[in-house]
Amino acid sequence: MSTTTDSTTDTAGTADTTDAADTAAGSATDTANAGTEATPTGTGTGTATKAGPSTVPHSGVGPVRDLVDVARGEISREIFVNEEIHRRELEHLFPRAWLFVGHATQVPRPGDFFSSWMGSDPVLLTRDDKGELHVLLNSCRHRGMRVCRYDEGNTMQFTCPYHAWSYSVDGSLVHTPGDLHGVPQMKAAYDNKLKREQWGLVRCPHVRSYKGLVFANWDPDAPPFEEYVGDFHWWLDNLADAFDGTEGGTEVFRGVLKWRIKSNWKFVSENFLGDTYHGASTHASVEAVGIGPGGRGKRRHGERQDQGGFSRGRMKTSFRLGHGASDNLAYEVPYPEFAEADMDEYFKSVWQKRTERLRAQGRLLGGRGPATLFPNMSFAAGFPRSILVAHPISPTETEVWRWFLVDRDAPGFVREWLRRYYMRYAGPAGMTEQDDMENWDYATQASRGVVARRYPYNYQQGLGQELPSDLDRAVHSHHAIAGEVNARAFYRRWAEFTDALPWPELTRLAATDDRAVAGAGGGIEIGRREGDD
């Protein structure tokens, strides 16, 4: 099934290189022959011990739900290093989850394509001559060769280099006479009996463009995207909407940063969905030099808290669906301060427009903190505003892709400032990302040993102290810095998918009211306060 894009897809922002140092908002390449060759990507098990080390063997793994003890806050290291569990993830999780594949502004014109991945499968995000988006398996139906080996570009058709089977950008076998069009030697080799309509590229049955964010799902029985996301859409809105509140008013910078790390992909997702605990120690040097928009060193956590700043209203939001976010929900949060006068003036005006358009909700900084849409789309809607996808290659290796977003109407000097800031802050050469990568790498490698696997990780922060929420199938944690409710919910949902539970059972479990463990009382409603209309 294909879908037409929404109004967010009217400008281009693509490049034929994986380097994000190019200029912002360029046009797509004109031919499939222009571009760098796409790199392959490819995607953990555990026993929660109750007393002393576990003796569960590394082979013959049973249900992975036995390895995720949410009630005790213990999760086995096996889920991060075990080959069998990695195989189950590829078979039962990624083909059934809604996955982010790219941004609509990467394919603005008919014939545009972008090479991406869904779990272990290479795919092509394309736009046909009717303006519709498609997600196609990048594998020829004849012998399986990749029909496109470029990162992105524009083409009339994809021709397999092996035997020259040719496909249109909607995946159909080309029906044009000639030796190198459609199926070569159709009459001689197939006596004209090959049923072309049955042998096009495999199309993803579900494709959804949400304010320019393109998601896909291989499972014909999967629920609609809106049901899968639930009330978490508020965080996606803050990512996709312009800073002034204009719906879907963003586009991507040219290029996608890509790099590999010797780590399990779940460490990346967990880091974004609510791990604020690591910041003070992991990013101490970054905090000291102050690379934020204001160009000043950040104050200590206690100072910020005493002055009613960053920590006031800080909380985590955990969804039974596996999504999670960490936010500052305080009102009257001032707009970000910039060292440069022109940047400061621009964002001051943008912030004023935002509060006028969104009223009470516009005064929230909430929705701009780090978040993860289950299972592997992580993002931040503030600074740097970016999307990070952890592609699984093996239990102990991950390929990370990072997109950067910018307001479509942002002037040139703002784009250039943000482009440089994004590269300085994030990515393989970014000051914060290097800190995180070292943690993820060494945590994975130190958990591979025979003895190490016998001892679970501790996920007990805030256990039993969750707060009820008015959001559907969600709870909050009031802990400003600590609190692992998001991680516990993520791994519980991960185990349910990886154990191949059918959709009726997944739906039933997702409807479980987590607020029962949070106690009675009124919930926290995002975006409103007493007295607001």
N, C-alpha and C positions, 0 to 999 in steps of 0.2 A: 504494500500500500504506500502510495506517495502522498505528499501533502504540499499545498502551495504555501509559500512563505508569507509571513506577516509583514506589516509595514516597516519593519526594522531593517529590511535587507536592500535598501536602495543605493548604497554606496559601496565601493570596493575597499579592501584593505588587505591584500594578499601579496605574496612574493614567491619567488622560485628558489628560496634559500631557507635553511633552518636557522639563520642568524637573525636575531631580533634587533640588530644594530642598524638596520636599514631605516629609511625615513618612514614616518607614519602615514597610513592611509594612502597606499599606492594602488595601482590597478593590477589585476590578475595578468599572468603571462598569457601571450597570444597563442601559444601552440604547445602541444604536449611534448614537443621535442626540446623545450626550454625548461630547465629545472634540474635540481640535484636529484640523485637517485634516492628513493625512499629507503629508510633504514628499517629493518624488521624489529618487531617487538613481540614479545611473546607472553605467564603468571607464576599453602602453608601447613599442624595437627596438634593434639594436646591432651594431657590428663591433669585435671585439677586435684591435687593431692589433699587429703584430709588430715593426715598426721604422718609426717616423715616423707621421704622421697618416694616417688612413684616407681613402680616396676613394670609399667606398661611397655611392651616391646614396640620397636619402631615400625614394624611391619604388621600387616593384618589389623589395621586400624578399624575400630567399630564406628558407631555414630559419633560424629564430631561434637554433637551436643553434650556428650559425656565429658568432653574436654573443656567446656566453657561453663564454669560454675558461677553463675551470676549471683546467687544467693550468698555465697561465701566470698565473692569478690576474688576468685582465683581462676586464672586461665593458663592452660598448659603451653609451654614453649613449643610443643610439637606443631601447633597450627602455623608457626612461622618458618619451619624448616623441613617439614615432612613432604616427601615427593608424592606419596599417595594422596594426601590431602590437597596438594597443589593440583593434581590431576582432577580431583573432584570439583575443585573451584572452577576449573576451565570447562568442565562438562555440565555442572549443575547451577553455578552462580552466574557467570558472565553471559551465557546465552539466554538467560531469563530475566536479567535486570535491565532497566532502562539506563543506557550508557550515553555519555556525552561524546559526540564524534567530531564536532567542529562548530564554527560560527557561520551564519548565513552570509555575512559580508565577505567571507573567504571565497564564495562562489556567486558573485552578483549577476553574472551574465550567462545566457544560454551557452552550453558547452564547457563551462567552468567545472573543474573538479579539484578535490582535495583528498589526498591519501591519508587514511586514519586506521585505527585498530579498534576492534571490539573483542576484548579478551585475547585469545590466541589467533583470531582471524583478521586478515587484512581486508579493509573495506575502502570503497570509494564514495565520497559524498559528491553528488553531481547535481547540476541544474539542467533540465531539458529545455527545448525551444518553447514550451508552454509556460515556463517559469516554475515548474514543479521540482521539488527536491526528491532525490532518490539516494538510498544507501545500498550499495551493491557489493557482493563478495568479490574481491579482487582475485579471481581465480577462474581460468578458462574452463568451460564445461567439457572440453575435449580431452585434455591431459593435465589440467590443473595449473598450468603456467600462469604467473601473474600477467594480466593483460596491460597493466600500467605499472611502471617502475619509477615514476617521478612523484615528487612531493605534491605538486600542484601545477595547474596550467589550464589551457583551453584546447579543446579538440572537437572534431566532428564525430569521431568514433575511436574505439579502443581496438587495436589489432594485435592479437596474440603473436609474439615473435616466434613461437614454436611451429605452428601449422597454419597461421594466418587466419584463424577464425576471427571475425570482426563483429563488434557490438556497438550499438548506438549508446548515447550517454544515459538512456533510460534502461539499459541492460538488454534490449532486444537484439537478437541476431540480425545483422544487416541483410536486407533482401535486395541486393543490387547485383546485376549480372557482371561478371568479370572474374579473372583468376585470383585477385587479391581482395575481393570484397565478399562479405558474408561468409560462406563456406566454400573454399576453393574446390573446384572440380565436383560441384554438387551433382551433376548428372552422371559423370563417370564413376565417382566413388560411392554415391548413395542412390543412384538411379532416380534422383529427384524425390526420394521418399522420406528424407529426413524431415521431421516435424519441427520446423524452426521455432514455433511458439513454445515448445517444450524444452528448448535447449539454450535459452538466453541466460545471461548471468543471474545468479541467485539474488533475488531482491529481498531486502529486509522488510517484513510485513508491516512493521510499525515504525513510522518516522514522524517526529513532531518538532516543529520549529516554535520555540517559546521565546518570544521577544528577541529573536535572532539566535538563541541558543538551540542547537540542533541535537536532538536525542533520538536513539533508535533502540529497538528491541527485537530479537530474533524469534521470540516465543509467540506463536499465533494466539495462544490462550492468555497472554499477559493482560493485566488490567490496563485501562487507559492511563496515559501519562499523568493526568491530573489526580487520579486516584492514588497512583504510586507515590506521588510527591506529597499529597495532603497539604496541610497548613504550612509546610516548609516552603511553599511557594513565595512567602514573604521575603525570605532571604534571597531567593533567585531574583525577585523583583528588584531588590536593592542592588544586585549585581548588574542586571541588564538595563535598568533605567538610568537615565542621565543623572548627574549630581543635582541638577535643579528639579528633579522629580519627573521629567518628561518620560513617558513610558517607552521602553525599548529604544532609548535614544543613544545607544552605544554602538561602537564597531571595534574591530580588533586592529592592533598595530600590525604592520607587515612582519611576517615571519613567526615561527614557533621555536622556542628554545627546546632542545632535546638533549638529554644526557642519561647515562646509565649509572646506577649505584648498586653495590653489592648488599642489597637489603631486600627484605620481604615487602611487598607492596602495601600491606596493611599498616605498617608503621607510618607510612606517609598519610594515609587516610585518617588514622587515629590522631596524628599530630595536629591536623586542622580542625577536627570536629569538636575539640574542646580541651586540648592539653595546654592550658595556660600555666601549668605548674612548672614547666621547664624553662620559662623565659628568663627568670632572674639569674639562673646559673648558666644555662647554655648560651644566652645572648648577652652576658655581662659586658663583654668588650664592645659590642655594638651599642649597648645602652650608654656606655661610658663616652664614646666618641660622638654620639648623637647624630644619626644619619636620617632622622625624621624630616618632614617637610620644612620645619622651622629652622633646621640647621643647628639646633642646640642639644646639649646633652639632656637626657631625661632624668627627672627627679626620682628619688627612691620611692618604692611603693608606699611606704608609710607617709611620706610627705604628700603624695598625690591623694591618698585617702583622707588625710587630715584636712586638706583644703577642698574637699568635696569634688575632686576631679575625676580622674580615670576610673577609680574603683567604685565610685558611688553608683549603685544600680547595676553592678556587674553580676552577671549570672550566666549559667549554661542552660541550654534548652535541648532536651533529649526526646527523640521521637521513637515510638514503638516500631516505626518503619525502618529504623536503622540510621536515619539522618541525625545530624547534631550540629550545634553552633554555640559560640561563646560571644556574648555581647555586653555592651554598656547600654542599659535602658533608661539612664537618667534623663530628665528633661532639662531644657535650657542649656544644653551642651554647646559651647561656642563653636563656630566654624574653625577648621584647621588653620593654624597660623603658618605663614610662609616668610622666609627671610627676605625674599625678593619682593619689592613693593608692587610690581605689576602682577605677580602671581597672587599676592595677598589681596589686592583689590579685586581681581577676577573672582576668586573663590568667595570673597565676602558677598559679592553681588549674586553669585550662584546660590549661596546659602540662603540669602534673603528670598530669592525666588522659590526655593524649596519649601521654606516655612510658609510662604504665602499659598503655595499650591497644595501642600499636604497638611497644613494646619498643625494639629497636635502631633501627629505622627512625624511631620517634618522636623520637629524639634528633637527627635530622638537620634542618637548616634547608633542605636541598635540596628542590626541587620547589616552592619558593615564590618563586623568582626570575622575571624576565620570560621569556616563551616565546611561540611562535607555532605554531599548528596550520595547516599548509599548506592553503590559500594566505593567507587574510586574517583569521583569528581569532587575535588576540593577547590575552594576559592576564597577570596577576600574581596569585599566590595568597597574597601576604603583605599588606603595607600600601602602597598601598591594594589591597584584593582586588577586582579588576575585570576585565571583559571589554571589549576594544576591537575593533570590526570596521571595516575600511577598505573602504567601498563605492566601486567605481570609477565615475566619471562620465565622465571624458575622460582622455586621456593626462596632462593637467596639472591635473586637479581631482579631489578625493576628498571624499566625505562620511563623516565619522567618527562612529560611534555608540559610546557607552560605557555599559555596565551596571555597577552596583556590587552586590556580594554581602555578605550578613551571615549569621551563624549563626542558624538558625531559633529556637533556644532562648535567644538572647542577651537579657538584660534591657534595659529601656527606656533606662537611662542609657548603656549601652554602644552601643546603636543610635544614639542621638543624638550621642554623641561621634564615632563613626565616620562618620556622615553629614556632619558639619561638617568633619572631617579630610579625607575624600575630596574634597569640593568645593574645599577650600583647596589640595590637592596636585595634583589632576588635572582634566582637562576644559579647555574653552576659556578659562576664567578661572583655572585652576590654575597654580601657580607653575612646576611642571616642564613641563607640556604647552605653555605658551607658548614656552619655550626650544626645544622640539623642533619645534613648528610653524614657527618662523622658519627653522630649518635646512632642513626639508623643502621649504618654499616657495622659498627662495632657491636651493637646489641644483637644483630643477626648472627654475626660470626661467633660471638661468645656463647650463643645458645645452641650451637650445632653439636656440641660434644655429648658423649653418652651420659655422663653424670649430670651435665647441665640440663638435659631434657627431663630429668626426673623431678625437677623443682619448678613449680608454677610461678608465673608473674603475679604480683599483687595489684589488684584493682579495687581496693577497699575504701578509697577516699569518698567521704560523704555517703557511705552505705547506709541506707535506711533513713536518710535525712532529706529526701527529695520533697519538693513542693508541688502542689497541684497546679494545673494550668488550664486556662480556658481554650487553649489550642487543642485541636483534635489529636488524640492518641499521643500526648506529650506530657512530660513533667519538667520541672525546673530544678536547678541546684542553686542555692543562694551563696555558695562559696565564691568569694571574689577571685581567688587564685586556684585553690585546690578543688577537688571534686571530679570523680571519674564516672558519673552516671552516664554520660554520653558514650564512653567507651564500652561500658557493660551492655548498653542497649545495642550498640553497633555489633559486638561479637555475638550476642544472642541472635540477632537477625541474620548475621553471616552464617551461623551454624544451621539455622533453619533452611536457608537456601542450599548450603553445601551438602546437607543431608538429603537433598532432592525431595523435600516435602512438596506435595501437589499444591496448585494454586488455591483450591478451596481451604486447605489447612493453613497455608500462609496467610490467607485473608482472615481466617478465624483468629489466628494468633495475633495478627496485627491489630485486631479489634479489642484485644485484652486491655482492660483499663488499668494502666500503671499507676493511676492516681490512688488506687486502693492502698498501695504501700506508702503513699506520701501523707496519709492522714486526711481527715476531713477539713473543710474550710473552703473559703473562696479562692478562686484561681487568679492567676496573673494574666491580664488581657493585654496583648501587644498593641501598642499604638493608641491607647486611650487612657484617660485619667478622669477622675471625678470632676464634673463640670464641663467636660468637652462635649460638643454636639456630635 
